[in-house]
Amino acid sequence: MTPETRNTAAAAAHDYTDGDHAESEILKAARARGHDLGCPSVSTGAGAALRFLTAALQAKAVVEIGTGAGVSGLCLLAGMAPDGVLTSIDIEPEYQRSAKRTFAEAKIPPGKVRLIMGQALEVLPRLTDGGYDLVFFDATRTDYPRYHEHGVRLLRPGGVLAFDNVLGLGRVNEPGHRDQETTALRELAKLVREDDRLVSVLLPLGEGLLVAAKRLP
Ligand SMILES: C[S@@+](CC[C@H](N)C(=O)[O-])C[C@H]1O[C@@H](n2cnc3c(N)ncnc32)[C@H](O)[C@@H]1O
């Protein structure tokens, strides 16, 4: 196989795998609202993976950083245990208003979602150590390396960390790109790979979904 054929086959496989997930009208409407607000949502494939992870973990307590218009939140909730609670943090009130509309349209009872408005690095230290089954990051890429330690601290043993968009539009594996965001994403990948407390895998969904399970002590 030539490099060109391999690239074409990989792109086709990516488009197929990422697109092969039916979404409800409510999710599609939330995605459209996010787009109109200039706040991109997780890809359909990444959303499906989040739903899968919360279902596999039977997650009761999940933290999301980057509420946006509520697309990833709805995917996380779809897999969570019936008595589970999603804590979702965002710095933009307008986006959280849009997410509230998404959750209301999906008839999510208000007690199942705790929305916290604020800067992630100020809110994260206030959350309980070892209190969460899954922590999902989809906010400031340049802060991803700093999110890593918070995520590990918040997870219970056996819990899972997830970071969206870790390939930075394909720039991460192009050595010529040395901008702040790309550098931070490379640093995150290294931190996670070299962290003995974690077992990770990079899923080629959307712009790359990095997931890592926290080992039992
Ligand atoms: C890509 S959007 C999230 C999309 C959302 N996860 C979804 O799939 O619908 C990124 C979000 O992170 C929020 N954000 C960016 N930097 C932040 C920070 N430092 N603290 C908290 N939220 C932040 C933005 O306001 C935006 O809503």
The ligand as an SDF file (V2000), in Angstrom:
LIG
                    3D

 27 29  0  0  0  0  0  0  0  0999 V2000
  -15.5300   22.9170   22.4080 C   0  0  0  0  0  0  0  0  0  0  0  0
  -16.6240   23.7360   23.5100 S   0  0  0  0  0  0  0  0  0  0  0  0
  -17.3710   22.4330   24.4380 C   0  0  0  0  0  0  0  0  0  0  0  0
  -18.3970   21.6670   23.6560 C   0  0  0  0  0  0  0  0  0  0  0  0
  -19.1720   20.6850   24.4800 C   0  0  0  0  0  0  0  0  0  0  0  0
  -18.2940   19.7590   25.1850 N   0  0  0  0  0  0  0  0  0  0  0  0
  -20.1310   19.9180   23.6000 C   0  0  0  0  0  0  0  0  0  0  0  0
  -19.7550   18.8750   23.0420 O   0  0  0  0  0  0  0  0  0  0  0  0
  -21.2590   20.3960   23.4250 O   0  0  0  0  0  0  0  0  0  0  0  0
  -15.4670   24.3540   24.6960 C   0  0  0  0  0  0  0  0  0  0  0  0
  -16.1470   24.9870   25.8860 C   0  0  0  0  0  0  0  0  0  0  0  0
  -15.1830   25.2040   26.8960 O   0  0  0  0  0  0  0  0  0  0  0  0
  -15.4660   26.4150   27.5340 C   0  0  0  0  0  0  0  0  0  0  0  0
  -14.2210   26.8960   28.1360 N   0  0  0  0  0  0  0  0  0  0  0  0
  -13.1180   27.3030   27.4690 C   0  0  0  0  0  0  0  0  0  0  0  0
  -12.1460   27.6260   28.3320 N   0  0  0  0  0  0  0  0  0  0  0  0
  -12.6360   27.3960   29.5730 C   0  0  0  0  0  0  0  0  0  0  0  0
  -12.0990   27.5160   30.8770 C   0  0  0  0  0  0  0  0  0  0  0  0
  -10.8450   27.9300   31.0440 N   0  0  0  0  0  0  0  0  0  0  0  0
  -12.8790   27.2070   31.9190 N   0  0  0  0  0  0  0  0  0  0  0  0
  -14.1490   26.7630   31.7330 C   0  0  0  0  0  0  0  0  0  0  0  0
  -14.7100   26.6080   30.5150 N   0  0  0  0  0  0  0  0  0  0  0  0
  -13.9720   26.9250   29.4450 C   0  0  0  0  0  0  0  0  0  0  0  0
  -16.0100   27.3170   26.4420 C   0  0  0  0  0  0  0  0  0  0  0  0
  -16.7750   28.3790   26.9700 O   0  0  0  0  0  0  0  0  0  0  0  0
  -16.8010   26.3330   25.5980 C   0  0  0  0  0  0  0  0  0  0  0  0
  -18.1490   26.2810   25.9920 O   0  0  0  0  0  0  0  0  0  0  0  0
  1  2  1  0
  2  3  1  0
  2 10  1  0
  3  4  1  0
  4  5  1  0
  5  6  1  0
  5  7  1  0
  7  8  2  0
  7  9  1  0
 10 11  1  0
 11 12  1  0
 11 26  1  0
 12 13  1  0
 13 14  1  0
 13 24  1  0
 14 15  1  0
 14 23  1  0
 15 16  2  0
 16 17  1  0
 17 18  1  0
 17 23  2  0
 18 19  1  0
 18 20  2  0
 20 21  1  0
 21 22  2  0
 22 23  1  0
 24 25  1  0
 24 26  1  0
 26 27  1  0
M  CHG  2   2   1   9  -1
M  END
$$$$
